[in-house]
Amino acid sequence: MTLQIDQFMCREDNFGVLIHDPRSGETALIDAPEEHAILAAVERTGWTPTMIMTTHHHQDHVEANLALKQRFGLKIVGPKGEASKIPGIDVELVEGSKLEFAGQPVEVIETPGHTAGHICYYLPKSHVAFVADTIFAMGCGRLLEKPAPVMFHSLTKLVALPAATKLYCGHEYTLSNARFALTVDPTNSALKERAAKVEKLRADGKPTLPTTLAEELATNPFLRWHDPAIRKNLGMEKASDEEVFAEIRKRKDVF
Ligand SMILES: [Fe+2]
């Protein structure tokens, strides 16, 4: 059972993602950042969306909900905790909710932090997770609605997924994330290599995503709280994992 996935830019730096099952014709959008860009992707792919899988309530993730619902009559699923802020929501999800896409199980993972009700979608049969504004390439979402310990717990759930899982994220923030990552983990050769690649990709106007959990575990400082070199660099050898994460997040906020 192979899903086809199409990622495209929306707005300034948001990603739109369409997932399509060629056998059934079912197509889902991960969030709805911008009507115009989504319609262009629908036309280019020929895939008519039947569902929007919403990750969180921010305007740049739900703006096109109602317009697309009106045009395609699609179903909108999203986090129960933010249902009142998600236009057109039909199905309210919590962790453990039963959700399927084209006959495949979709696991709902609650990842509060960036927003209080943020959820991620994991399709174990397709080895792919849609993590929106929880994990970015070499970064993580800003803590707008929940404090660091809550986000830390959310991230521990995602790092427990199989390392080969492909991750689709909500934004192209990679270049600034890479530059920051080098300040806390300057001796990491995998990070240095990746940062150089990212500089080149962005200079050529190319996207740096999707990524994989394995790549993030090797280079994303927000998931490397256990790493001795990072801890030494921060002067936090004896701190808890959660404290190391909180310190890295604090530094990125003022980077
Ligand atoms: Fe957001």
Residues whose N, C-alpha, C, O or C-beta is under 5 A from the ligand:
A	BS01	LIG	H58 D133
